[in-house]
Amino acid sequence: MQFYKTKLQLKNLNVVNNRVETYQVEFSFGQIISRAFSEVEKILKLTQHLLCDNGEYLLMKGDGFQQETLLHGIDIQPLCVPEVLGRRYLLILRREK
């Protein structure tokens, strides 16, 4: 991520390399992006303290997510990821308050 931040000169992107459950900040994020590190329910539990009201999750998942118990209102979009075997999906979850 840091490579692409630098290459694309993205000044409004923060790349954090830390354990999400211990990461603390003085503000909330409008968007949390995750690449298939755990089940959806666990991701939400570990990161809920970081997402602001009306924020959204963008979760990249493989076929296995279909075996998980998912919340209603998840927008599921198929992805085409070059040089990756198997199907990939983008799950979009919005926190509304």
CORJO-V251863 format. One record per residue. N is the residue number from 0. RES is the residue in three letters. PHI is phi in whole degrees, 0 to 359 (999 if undefined). OMEGA is omega in degrees with one decimal (none if undefined). D_LAST is the distance of its C-alpha to the last C-alpha in whole Angstrom. Layout:
BEGIN
N,RES,PHI,OMEGA,D_LAST / N,RES,PHI,OMEGA,D_LAST
END
This chain:
BEGIN
0,MET,999,-179.3,30 / 1,GLN,299,177.9,32 / 2,PHE,302,-178.0,35 / 3,TYR,289,175.2,33 / 4,LYS,301,-179.8,31 / 5,THR,292,-178.2,34 / 6,LYS,300,-178.0,36 / 7,LEU,268,179.4,33 / 8,GLN,54,-179.7,33 / 9,LEU,272,-176.9,29 / 10,LYS,276,-178.4,29 / 11,ASN,258,179.4,25 / 12,LEU,244,175.5,25 / 13,ASN,252,176.1,25 / 14,VAL,260,-177.3,26 / 15,VAL,242,176.5,26 / 16,ASN,246,-173.9,28 / 17,ASN,203,174.9,27 / 18,ARG,286,-172.5,26 / 19,VAL,298,-177.3,22 / 20,GLU,289,179.2,22 / 21,THR,252,-177.7,24 / 22,TYR,285,-179.6,23 / 23,GLN,234,177.0,21 / 24,VAL,223,-180.0,20 / 25,GLU,271,-178.7,20 / 26,PHE,219,177.2,17 / 27,SER,251,179.7,14 / 28,PHE,262,176.5,14 / 29,GLY,279,-178.6,13 / 30,GLN,210,174.8,15 / 31,ILE,239,-178.7,17 / 32,ILE,247,-178.8,20 / 33,SER,225,177.7,22 / 34,ARG,250,167.2,25 / 35,ALA,49,-179.7,26 / 36,PHE,267,179.9,26 / 37,SER,193,175.4,25 / 38,GLU,293,-177.8,23 / 39,VAL,306,-177.8,20 / 40,GLU,302,179.9,19 / 41,LYS,291,177.2,21 / 42,ILE,301,-179.6,19 / 43,LEU,298,-179.3,16 / 44,LYS,297,-176.2,17 / 45,LEU,286,-172.7,19 / 46,THR,244,-174.3,16 / 47,GLN,302,179.2,13 / 48,HIS,288,-177.5,14 / 49,LEU,259,-174.8,15 / 50,LEU,264,-179.5,11 / 51,CYS,281,172.6,9 / 52,ASP,302,-178.3,6 / 53,ASN,65,175.3,6 / 54,GLY,277,-179.7,9 / 55,GLU,219,174.0,12 / 56,TYR,258,170.1,15 / 57,LEU,240,-174.2,18 / 58,LEU,245,175.2,20 / 59,MET,270,-176.2,24 / 60,LYS,226,172.9,26 / 61,GLY,267,-178.5,29 / 62,ASP,304,-175.6,30 / 63,GLY,299,-178.1,29 / 64,PHE,298,-178.4,26 / 65,GLN,292,177.0,27 / 66,GLN,272,-177.6,28 / 67,GLU,275,171.6,25 / 68,THR,277,-175.1,22 / 69,LEU,250,175.6,19 / 70,LEU,287,174.9,16 / 71,HIS,287,176.2,16 / 72,GLY,87,177.1,14 / 73,ILE,273,176.0,16 / 74,ASP,271,-177.5,18 / 75,ILE,249,-179.0,21 / 76,GLN,240,175.3,24 / 77,PRO,292,179.3,27 / 78,LEU,241,171.5,29 / 79,CYS,248,-178.4,32 / 80,VAL,249,-178.2,33 / 81,PRO,302,175.6,37 / 82,GLU,63,177.2,39 / 83,VAL,240,177.2,37 / 84,LEU,282,178.8,38 / 85,GLY,87,-179.2,36 / 86,ARG,276,176.4,32 / 87,ARG,230,-177.3,29 / 88,TYR,224,171.3,26 / 89,LEU,253,176.0,23 / 90,LEU,259,-179.2,20 / 91,ILE,247,179.7,16 / 92,LEU,239,-179.7,13 / 93,ARG,250,174.7,10 / 94,ARG,265,-179.8,7 / 95,GLU,247,176.9,4 / 96,LYS,219,none,0
END
